[in-house]
Amino acid sequence: MRAIKSLERIPFPATEMQENFSFDCITEAGNFTFAFRFFNGRWNCWITLPNGIMRKAGVYPNVVSGTGNSDYGFIFKTQLPEIGYNALFLTELYLIKWE
């Protein structure tokens, strides 16, 4: 397993629940763009990394995803067993930067 260099919380924008939304976030690691879409009963997330590469991250409770061949991973922390339509904003999104 790769060592974690840093962990940073990504705040969701203050918005009403929508089936499609995106937002930009400036972090210590650089600028990220997050795009969310609710489709077929589940959330999908695409993230544009600071180098311009787009990665898909799974929106699953407490599972690291979106790593690919990247220096970054993402985790949706929650006490819920699944992240349904109304539960996305009840999660905490974290950016993981690997060593």
Order of alpha helices (4+ residues) and beta strands (2+ residues): beta-beta-beta-beta-beta-beta-beta-beta
